Amino acid sequence: MKKLLVFAAVAAALTLVAPFASAADPAKAKAKKKPAAAASAADNDQFKKLDTNNDGKLSLDEFKTMFETKTTSKGKKGGPDPFKLFTQLDANSDNSLSAAEFKNLKPSDLQPAPKAKK
């Protein structure tokens, strides 16, 4: 009998708490969407800055400017090969990057490749 009362009390408590827990989920979902939207806006701003001739696409030369200021702490150029990365992002092989292709650029793509152990 005692177990039945405990079970009923737990069930009642969960019934009372459940609507509040599900009400918090949409707020969490909205909070998670904001950074993605902010990242998309940042990508768009970066694309516009790189598109110096305002033709709506990035040439290899425009894309390379993103890597010109990247240097390591020892003063050496670091980061990935811009040409290789450009060709990977250029999905339709038209030798330019559209805004949609540029959005496929991940922050990890911009990190230097790990050095091979000798």
C-alpha positions in Angstrom: 0.0 0.0 0.0 2.9 2.3 0.9 4.5 1.7 -2.5 1.2 2.5 -4.3 1.0 5.9 -2.4 4.6 6.7 -3.3 4.0 5.9 -6.9 0.8 8.0 -7.0 2.7 10.9 -5.4 5.5 10.7 -7.9 3.1 10.4 -10.8 1.1 13.5 -9.6 4.3 15.5 -9.2 5.5 14.6 -12.7 2.0 15.6 -14.1 2.3 19.0 -12.4 5.9 19.6 -13.5 5.6 18.3 -17.1 3.9 21.4 -18.6 6.5 23.7 -17.2 9.4 21.6 -18.5 8.0 21.5 -22.0 7.4 25.3 -21.9 11.1 25.8 -21.3 12.1 23.8 -24.4 10.9 26.4 -27.0 13.0 29.0 -25.1 16.0 26.7 -25.3 15.4 26.1 -29.0 15.2 29.9 -29.7 18.4 30.4 -27.7 20.2 27.8 -29.8 19.0 29.3 -33.1 20.3 32.8 -32.4 24.0 31.9 -32.6 23.5 30.1 -35.9 21.7 33.2 -37.3 24.5 35.4 -35.9 27.1 33.2 -37.5 25.2 33.4 -40.8 25.2 37.2 -40.6 28.9 37.2 -39.8 29.6 34.9 -42.8 27.6 37.3 -45.0 29.5 40.3 -43.7 32.8 38.6 -44.2 31.8 37.6 -47.7 30.9 41.2 -48.6 34.2 42.5 -47.2 36.1 40.0 -49.3 34.1 40.7 -52.5 36.0 43.8 -53.3 34.6 44.2 -56.9 31.0 43.6 -55.6 30.2 41.0 -58.2 28.5 38.7 -55.7 31.2 36.0 -55.9 34.7 35.6 -54.7 37.7 35.0 -57.0 40.7 33.1 -55.7 42.6 36.4 -55.3 39.8 37.9 -53.2 39.6 34.7 -51.1 43.4 34.7 -50.6 43.2 38.1 -48.9 41.6 36.3 -45.9 44.9 34.5 -45.3 47.3 37.4 -45.8 47.2 38.6 -42.2 47.4 35.1 -40.7 50.8 34.5 -39.1 52.0 32.3 -36.4 53.5 33.5 -33.1 57.0 32.9 -34.7 56.1 35.3 -37.5 55.7 32.6 -40.1 52.6 32.3 -42.3 50.3 29.7 -40.9 47.0 28.1 -41.8 45.8 26.0 -44.7 46.6 26.3 -48.3 44.2 28.9 -49.7 44.1 27.3 -53.2 43.3 23.8 -51.9 40.6 25.2 -49.6 39.1 27.3 -52.4 38.9 24.3 -54.7 37.2 22.3 -52.0 34.6 24.9 -51.4 34.0 25.6 -55.1 31.2 23.0 -55.5 30.3 23.8 -59.1 34.0 24.3 -60.2 33.3 27.7 -61.8 36.5 29.2 -60.2 34.6 31.5 -57.9 32.8 31.1 -54.6 29.2 32.1 -54.2 27.9 33.2 -50.9 26.3 29.8 -50.4 29.6 28.0 -51.1 31.4 30.4 -48.8 29.0 29.6 -46.0 30.3 26.0 -46.1 33.6 27.3 -44.7 34.1 26.0 -41.2 36.3 27.6 -38.5 38.3 24.4 -38.4 39.1 24.8 -42.1 41.1 27.9 -41.2 43.3 26.2 -38.6 46.8 25.1 -39.5 47.2 21.4 -40.3 48.8 19.4 -37.4 52.5 18.9 -38.0 53.5 15.3 -38.9 55.7 13.6 -36.3 59.2 12.8 -37.5 
